[in-house]
Protein backbone atom coordinates (compact mmCIF):
# COMPACT_ATOMS: atom_id res chain seq x y z
CA UNK A 1 0.00 0.00 0.00
CA UNK A 2 1.38 3.43 -0.98
CA UNK A 3 2.43 5.86 1.73
CA UNK A 4 1.21 9.46 1.76
CA UNK A 5 4.61 10.61 0.42
CA UNK A 6 4.40 8.11 -2.46
CA UNK A 7 0.87 9.22 -3.27
CA UNK A 8 1.99 12.88 -3.32
CA UNK A 9 4.97 12.01 -5.54
CA UNK A 10 2.74 10.12 -7.98
CA UNK A 11 -0.03 12.72 -8.21
CA UNK A 12 -0.22 15.49 -10.82
CA UNK A 13 -2.04 18.49 -9.28
CA UNK A 14 -2.16 20.14 -12.71
CA UNK A 15 -3.85 17.22 -14.43
CA UNK A 16 -7.52 16.57 -15.03
CA UNK A 17 -9.51 15.81 -11.89
CA UNK A 18 -9.58 12.07 -11.26
CA UNK A 19 -13.26 11.19 -10.99
CA UNK A 20 -12.33 7.71 -9.72
CA UNK A 21 -10.16 9.25 -6.97
CA UNK A 22 -11.24 10.57 -3.62
CA UNK A 23 -12.78 13.93 -2.73
CA UNK A 24 -11.49 16.64 -5.14
CA UNK A 25 -9.92 13.82 -7.19
CA UNK A 26 -7.17 13.57 -4.57
CA UNK A 27 -5.31 10.28 -4.04
CA UNK A 28 -5.68 10.17 -0.25
CA UNK A 29 -7.60 7.75 1.93
CA UNK A 30 -8.90 8.44 5.44
CA UNK A 31 -5.68 7.18 7.07
CA UNK A 32 -3.44 9.71 5.30
CA UNK A 33 -5.89 12.59 5.52
CA UNK A 34 -5.35 15.55 7.84
CA UNK A 35 -8.97 16.58 7.22
CA UNK A 36 -11.76 14.00 7.33
CA UNK A 37 -15.21 14.86 6.02
CA UNK A 38 -18.16 12.92 7.48
CA UNK A 39 -21.18 13.06 5.14
CA UNK A 40 -24.57 13.03 6.87
CA UNK A 41 -27.40 12.45 4.38
CA UNK A 42 -30.22 13.52 6.71
CA UNK A 43 -33.11 15.94 6.13
CA UNK A 44 -36.08 14.56 8.03
CA UNK A 45 -37.44 17.87 9.39
CA UNK A 46 -36.93 20.11 6.35
CA UNK A 47 -40.07 22.21 6.20
CA UNK A 48 -39.89 23.89 2.79
CA UNK A 49 -38.25 21.78 0.07
CA UNK A 50 -36.19 18.60 0.22
CA UNK A 51 -33.00 17.50 -1.54
CA UNK A 52 -30.24 18.33 0.94
CA UNK A 53 -29.74 14.64 1.86
CA UNK A 54 -28.28 14.25 -1.65
CA UNK A 55 -25.93 17.18 -1.00
CA UNK A 56 -22.85 15.17 0.08
CA UNK A 57 -22.98 12.98 -3.02
CA UNK A 58 -23.55 15.98 -5.31
CA UNK A 59 -20.54 17.77 -3.81
CA UNK A 60 -18.36 14.67 -4.09
CA UNK A 61 -19.31 14.25 -7.76
CA UNK A 62 -18.59 17.93 -8.50
CA UNK A 63 -15.35 18.04 -6.50
CA UNK A 64 -12.88 16.71 -9.13
CA UNK A 65 -13.69 19.85 -11.19
CA UNK A 66 -12.11 22.05 -8.50
CA UNK A 67 -8.63 23.29 -9.43
CA UNK A 68 -6.34 22.60 -6.50
CA UNK A 69 -4.07 25.67 -6.53
CA UNK A 70 -4.63 28.09 -3.64
CA UNK A 71 -2.86 31.44 -4.25
CA UNK A 72 -2.33 32.20 -0.53
CA UNK A 73 -1.58 28.68 0.70
CA UNK A 74 1.56 26.74 -0.18
CA UNK A 75 0.93 23.26 -1.63
CA UNK A 76 -2.59 23.15 -0.19
CA UNK A 77 -3.47 19.93 -2.01
CA UNK A 78 -0.73 18.00 -0.16
CA UNK A 79 -2.64 18.40 3.11
CA UNK A 80 -4.71 15.28 2.61
CA UNK A 81 -8.49 15.61 2.49
CA UNK A 82 -10.72 12.53 2.42
CA UNK A 83 -14.41 11.82 2.82
CA UNK A 84 -16.06 8.77 4.33
CA UNK A 85 -18.52 6.85 2.19
CA UNK A 86 -22.06 8.21 2.35
CA UNK A 87 -24.04 6.03 4.77
CA UNK A 88 -26.77 4.22 2.85
CA UNK A 89 -28.39 3.29 6.14
CA UNK A 90 -28.82 6.90 7.28
CA UNK A 91 -29.91 7.98 3.78
CA UNK A 92 -32.65 5.30 3.78
CA UNK A 93 -33.78 6.14 7.33
CA UNK A 94 -33.89 9.84 6.42
CA UNK A 95 -36.03 9.16 3.34
CA UNK A 96 -38.49 6.96 5.28
CA UNK A 97 -38.90 9.42 8.15
CA UNK A 98 -38.96 12.40 5.82
CA UNK A 99 -42.09 11.06 4.12
CA UNK A 100 -43.81 10.66 7.48
CA UNK A 101 -42.66 14.11 8.62
CA UNK A 102 -43.96 15.67 5.40
CA UNK A 103 -47.47 14.38 6.12
CA UNK A 104 -47.21 15.55 9.74
CA UNK A 105 -46.06 19.06 8.72
CA UNK A 106 -48.96 19.25 6.21
CA UNK A 107 -51.33 18.25 9.04
CA UNK A 108 -49.90 21.01 11.26
CA UNK A 109 -50.31 23.54 8.43
CA UNK A 110 -53.98 22.52 8.14
CA UNK A 111 -54.44 23.51 11.78
CA UNK A 112 -53.94 20.05 13.35
CA UNK A 113 -57.44 18.67 12.65
CA UNK A 114 -58.76 16.08 15.10
CA UNK A 115 -58.94 13.26 12.55
CA UNK A 116 -55.12 13.06 12.24
CA UNK A 117 -54.29 13.38 15.92
CA UNK A 118 -54.00 9.66 16.69
CA UNK A 119 -51.98 8.97 13.52
CA UNK A 120 -49.35 11.60 14.33
CA UNK A 121 -49.30 11.47 18.14
CA UNK A 122 -46.06 9.47 18.40
CA UNK A 123 -44.24 10.80 15.33
CA UNK A 124 -42.29 13.71 16.90
CA UNK A 125 -40.96 11.34 19.60
CA UNK A 126 -39.99 8.72 16.98
CA UNK A 127 -38.10 11.30 14.92
CA UNK A 128 -36.47 12.83 18.01
CA UNK A 129 -35.25 9.37 19.09
CA UNK A 130 -33.64 8.81 15.68
CA UNK A 131 -32.12 12.30 15.82
CA UNK A 132 -30.57 11.48 19.20
CA UNK A 133 -29.21 8.24 17.76
CA UNK A 134 -27.62 10.10 14.84
CA UNK A 135 -26.11 12.65 17.24
CA UNK A 136 -24.35 9.82 19.13
CA UNK A 137 -23.26 8.09 15.91
CA UNK A 138 -21.65 11.28 14.63
CA UNK A 139 -20.17 12.22 18.01
CA UNK A 140 -18.35 8.86 18.33
CA UNK A 141 -17.09 9.01 14.74
CA UNK A 142 -15.83 12.58 15.21
CA UNK A 143 -14.11 11.73 18.51
CA UNK A 144 -12.32 8.80 16.86
CA UNK A 145 -10.76 11.14 14.28
CA UNK A 146 -10.17 14.03 16.69
CA UNK A 147 -8.21 11.66 18.96
CA UNK A 148 -5.88 11.08 15.97
CA UNK A 149 -5.27 14.82 15.62
CA UNK A 150 -7.33 15.14 12.45
CA UNK A 151 -9.59 18.08 11.59
CA UNK A 152 -13.21 16.94 11.22
CA UNK A 153 -15.83 18.54 9.00
CA UNK A 154 -19.46 17.52 8.54
CA UNK A 155 -21.15 17.68 5.15
CA UNK A 156 -24.95 17.81 5.46
CA UNK A 157 -27.78 17.13 4.91
CA UNK A 158 -29.93 19.71 6.57
CA UNK A 159 -28.54 22.01 9.24
CA UNK A 160 -29.55 19.72 12.13
CA UNK A 161 -26.80 17.27 11.13
CA UNK A 162 -23.58 18.65 12.73
CA UNK A 163 -24.78 18.63 16.36
CA UNK A 164 -22.84 15.43 17.09
CA UNK A 165 -19.59 17.09 15.98
CA UNK A 166 -20.31 20.07 18.22
CA UNK A 167 -20.78 17.63 21.13
CA UNK A 168 -17.49 15.89 20.29
CA UNK A 169 -15.63 19.21 20.21
CA UNK A 170 -17.19 20.11 23.57
CA UNK A 171 -15.43 17.05 25.01
CA UNK A 172 -12.09 18.09 23.49
CA UNK A 173 -12.14 21.83 24.26
CA UNK A 174 -13.02 23.67 27.45
CA UNK A 175 -14.65 26.45 25.45
CA UNK A 176 -15.18 27.60 21.89
CA UNK A 177 -17.28 29.97 19.81
CA UNK A 178 -19.45 29.27 16.78
CA UNK A 179 -19.32 31.45 13.67
CA UNK A 180 -22.56 30.74 11.81
CA UNK A 181 -23.07 31.95 8.24
CA UNK A 182 -26.76 31.55 7.48
CA UNK A 183 -29.91 33.22 6.21
CA UNK A 184 -31.76 31.88 9.28
CA UNK A 185 -31.02 32.12 12.99
CA UNK A 186 -31.97 28.45 13.72
CA UNK A 187 -32.76 29.39 17.33
CA UNK A 188 -36.24 27.89 17.52
CA UNK A 189 -37.02 25.49 20.34
CA UNK A 190 -38.10 22.10 18.94
CA UNK A 191 -39.50 23.65 15.75
CA UNK A 192 -42.75 21.92 14.63
CA UNK A 193 -42.34 19.56 17.59
CA UNK A 194 -39.00 18.11 16.43
CA UNK A 195 -36.24 18.54 19.04
CA UNK A 196 -33.48 18.07 16.46
CA UNK A 197 -35.05 20.27 13.78
CA UNK A 198 -32.90 22.03 11.18
CA UNK A 199 -34.42 25.24 12.58
CA UNK A 200 -33.26 24.36 16.12
CA UNK A 201 -29.56 23.55 15.58
CA UNK A 202 -28.22 26.67 17.32
CA UNK A 203 -30.80 26.46 20.12
CA UNK A 204 -29.44 22.95 20.74
CA UNK A 205 -25.79 24.03 20.38
CA UNK A 206 -26.33 26.63 23.12
CA UNK A 207 -27.21 23.81 25.53
CA UNK A 208 -23.49 22.98 25.51
CA UNK A 209 -21.84 25.08 28.24
CA UNK A 210 -18.55 24.90 26.29
CA UNK A 211 -20.14 27.06 23.55
CA UNK A 212 -19.28 30.43 25.03
CA UNK A 213 -20.34 32.53 22.07
CA UNK A 214 -22.53 32.28 18.97
CA UNK A 215 -21.91 34.87 16.26
CA UNK A 216 -24.42 34.79 13.39
CA UNK A 217 -23.69 36.45 10.05
CA UNK A 218 -25.99 37.13 7.11
CA UNK A 219 -29.24 36.53 9.03
CA UNK A 220 -32.25 37.83 7.15
CA UNK A 221 -35.15 35.53 8.06
CA UNK A 222 -36.10 34.87 11.69
CA UNK A 223 -39.02 35.03 14.09
CA UNK A 224 -39.47 37.40 17.03
CA UNK A 225 -38.73 34.70 19.63
CA UNK A 226 -35.33 34.06 18.02
CA UNK A 227 -34.47 37.78 18.02
CA UNK A 228 -35.53 38.01 21.68
CA UNK A 229 -33.44 34.96 22.63
CA UNK A 230 -30.39 36.72 21.20
CA UNK A 231 -31.25 40.02 22.89
CA UNK A 232 -31.70 38.30 26.26
CA UNK A 233 -28.56 36.12 26.03
CA UNK A 234 -26.29 38.56 27.94
CA UNK A 235 -24.04 38.83 24.91
CA UNK A 236 -23.71 35.09 24.34
CA UNK A 237 -25.49 35.42 20.98
CA UNK A 238 -24.60 38.24 18.59
CA UNK A 239 -26.51 38.63 15.32
CA UNK A 240 -25.00 40.52 12.38
CA UNK A 241 -28.10 40.99 10.26
CA UNK A 242 -27.57 40.93 6.51
CA UNK A 243 -29.46 44.24 6.16
CA UNK A 244 -27.28 45.97 8.78
CA UNK A 245 -24.04 44.75 7.21
CA UNK A 246 -25.21 45.96 3.79
CA UNK A 247 -26.43 49.32 5.13
CA UNK A 248 -23.06 49.94 6.79
CA UNK A 249 -21.31 49.19 3.51
CA UNK A 250 -23.72 51.37 1.51
CA UNK A 251 -22.83 54.16 3.96
CA UNK A 252 -19.11 53.74 3.23
CA UNK A 253 -17.77 51.03 5.57
CA UNK A 254 -15.56 48.38 4.00
CA UNK A 255 -16.26 44.65 4.24
CA UNK A 256 -12.88 44.38 5.98
CA UNK A 257 -14.14 46.70 8.73
CA UNK A 258 -17.35 44.67 9.08
CA UNK A 259 -15.32 41.44 9.31
CA UNK A 260 -13.19 42.98 12.06
CA UNK A 261 -16.35 43.70 14.11
CA UNK A 262 -17.60 40.13 13.56
CA UNK A 263 -14.30 38.49 14.51
CA UNK A 264 -13.86 40.69 17.60
CA UNK A 265 -16.92 38.92 19.06
CA UNK A 266 -15.32 35.47 18.80
CA UNK A 267 -13.06 33.64 21.27
CA UNK A 268 -9.72 32.03 20.37
CA UNK A 269 -11.18 28.69 19.25
CA UNK A 270 -13.88 28.85 16.58
CA UNK A 271 -16.19 26.32 14.97
CA UNK A 272 -17.59 27.41 11.59
CA UNK A 273 -21.17 26.36 10.81
CA UNK A 274 -21.87 27.26 7.20
CA UNK A 275 -25.39 26.96 5.83
CA UNK A 276 -25.09 27.44 2.07
CA UNK A 277 -28.20 29.68 2.12
CA UNK A 278 -26.04 32.25 3.91
CA UNK A 279 -24.78 32.99 0.40
CA UNK A 280 -26.76 34.90 -2.21
CA UNK A 281 -29.27 32.32 -3.56
CA UNK A 282 -28.02 32.78 -7.12
CA UNK A 283 -25.07 30.72 -5.85
CA UNK A 284 -27.25 28.00 -4.28
CA UNK A 285 -30.71 28.05 -5.92
CA UNK A 286 -31.41 24.41 -4.98
CA UNK A 287 -31.08 24.95 -1.24
CA UNK A 288 -34.05 24.10 0.98
CA UNK A 289 -35.10 27.61 2.06
CA UNK A 290 -33.53 30.29 -0.17
CA UNK A 291 -33.83 33.94 0.94
CA UNK A 292 -32.97 37.07 -1.12
CA UNK A 293 -29.77 38.83 -0.04
CA UNK A 294 -26.77 37.12 1.52
CA UNK A 295 -23.02 37.04 1.00
CA UNK A 296 -21.08 36.73 -2.22
CA UNK A 297 -18.73 33.75 -2.40
CA UNK A 298 -15.52 35.78 -2.04
CA UNK A 299 -17.07 37.84 0.77
CA UNK A 300 -17.55 34.65 2.77
CA UNK A 301 -14.03 33.41 1.97
CA UNK A 302 -12.58 36.80 2.95
CA UNK A 303 -14.31 36.55 6.34
CA UNK A 304 -12.77 33.10 6.91
CA UNK A 305 -9.32 34.37 5.85
CA UNK A 306 -9.60 37.34 8.22
CA UNK A 307 -10.56 34.94 11.01
CA UNK A 308 -7.35 32.97 10.37
CA UNK A 309 -5.33 36.20 10.04
CA UNK A 310 -6.57 37.23 13.51
CA UNK A 311 -4.72 34.21 14.94
CA UNK A 312 -7.87 32.30 15.88
CA UNK A 313 -7.99 28.54 15.46
CA UNK A 314 -10.73 26.83 13.44
CA UNK A 315 -11.35 23.62 15.42
CA UNK A 316 -13.97 22.13 13.08
CA UNK A 317 -16.67 23.05 10.61
CA UNK A 318 -19.78 21.99 8.76
CA UNK A 319 -21.28 22.80 5.38
CA UNK A 320 -25.02 22.15 5.16
CA UNK A 321 -28.17 22.57 3.09
CA UNK A 322 -26.57 22.07 -0.36
CA UNK A 323 -29.24 20.40 -2.49
CA UNK A 324 -28.32 19.20 -6.00
CA UNK A 325 -31.21 21.09 -7.64
CA UNK A 326 -31.67 20.61 -11.38
CA UNK A 327 -28.09 21.36 -12.46
CA UNK A 328 -24.51 20.75 -11.32
CA UNK A 329 -24.22 24.37 -10.18
CA UNK A 330 -25.16 23.77 -6.53
CA UNK A 331 -22.68 20.92 -6.08
CA UNK A 332 -20.06 22.97 -7.89
CA UNK A 333 -20.35 25.94 -5.52
CA UNK A 334 -20.58 23.62 -2.51
CA UNK A 335 -17.40 21.76 -3.52
CA UNK A 336 -15.44 24.99 -3.90
CA UNK A 337 -16.62 26.29 -0.55
CA UNK A 338 -15.76 22.95 1.09
CA UNK A 339 -12.20 23.09 -0.31
CA UNK A 340 -11.76 26.61 1.14
CA UNK A 341 -13.08 25.52 4.55
CA UNK A 342 -10.72 22.52 4.65
CA UNK A 343 -7.66 24.55 3.66
CA UNK A 344 -8.24 27.55 5.89
CA UNK A 345 -9.08 25.37 8.89
CA UNK A 346 -5.76 23.57 8.31
CA UNK A 347 -3.91 26.89 7.90
CA UNK A 348 -5.37 28.10 11.21
CA UNK A 349 -3.93 24.97 12.89
CA UNK A 350 -0.55 25.47 11.15
CA UNK A 351 -0.97 22.26 9.15
CA UNK A 352 -0.59 24.42 6.02
CA UNK A 353 1.56 27.47 5.40
CA UNK A 354 -0.54 30.53 4.52
CA UNK A 355 0.48 34.00 3.38
CA UNK A 356 -1.92 36.54 4.82
C-alpha positions, 0 to 999 in steps of 0.5 A: 500500500502506498504511503502518503509521500508516495501518493503525493509524488505520484499525483499530478495536481495540474492534471484533469480531476480524477473522478475515480479518486477521492474527494477533489480527485485527490489520491488520499484515503482516510488514514493519510488525511489531515482533514476527514469529512463525514457526510450526513445524508439527513433531512427529516425535518426540512419544512420547505423543500427537500433535496439536501440529503443528496448534497454530500454525493452531489458535492463529491461528484462535482469536487474533481472539477475544482482546481487545487491551486490556492494562491495564498496557501503553499501546496494546499493539495498535499494536506490530505483531504478525504471523505467517508462513504455516504451512509446508505443506512442513514440515507434510507432512514432519512427518506423513510422518516422524511415522508412521514414528517412531510405528512405531519407538517402538512397536518400542522399547516392545516391547523392540526385537525382532530382526525389526524391526531392519533396517527401523528401522536407518536411521530415527533418522539420517533423522529427525536429518538432517531435524531438522538441516535444520529447525534451519538453516531456522529459524536463517536465518529468525530471523537475517533478522528479528533483523537488522531489529531485530524480536523473533522468537518461535517457535510450535510444534509440539513442544518440539524446534522452537525450537532454530534460534531459540536458535542465531540468538540465540547469534550475536546475543548473547554470552550469555543465559539461558533461562527454561523453563516446563514440566512436563518437564525436556527434558534427555535425550540423544537420547531414543529415539535422536532427537538433536532429540527434544522431550525433548532440547531443553534438552540441545541448548540447553546445547551453545551456550556462549552459554547461560550459565544454564537456569532451569526452572520448574514441573518435575514429571516427569523421570528421574534422569539429568536431575536428576543433569545439573542437580545436576552442572552447577555451577549452570548449570541450576537446577530449581524443581520444581513441588512445591517451589514449591507447598510453599513457598507452602503454608507461607506464602511468596507467589508474588511471593517465589518469582518473585524467587528464580527471576529472581535466577538469570537473567542480564540477557538472557533467552529464554523457552521456554514449553511449554504443559504447564507450565500446569495441564492443565485449561488445556491438556488437548490437549497431548501429555504432560499432567501434574497440577499446574503453574501457573495462567495468571495465575501464569505471566503474573505471573512474566513481568511480574516478569522485565520489572520486574527490568529484564531484557530478553526477547530472544526466546521460543517457545510449544510443545506446544499441540495443538487437542484436541477443542475450541477451548479449547486454541487459545484459551488458547494465543492469549492466552498468545502475546499476553502473551509478545509484549507483555511481550517488547516492553515489556522492549525498550522498544518498548512503554510498561509500568506496573509 
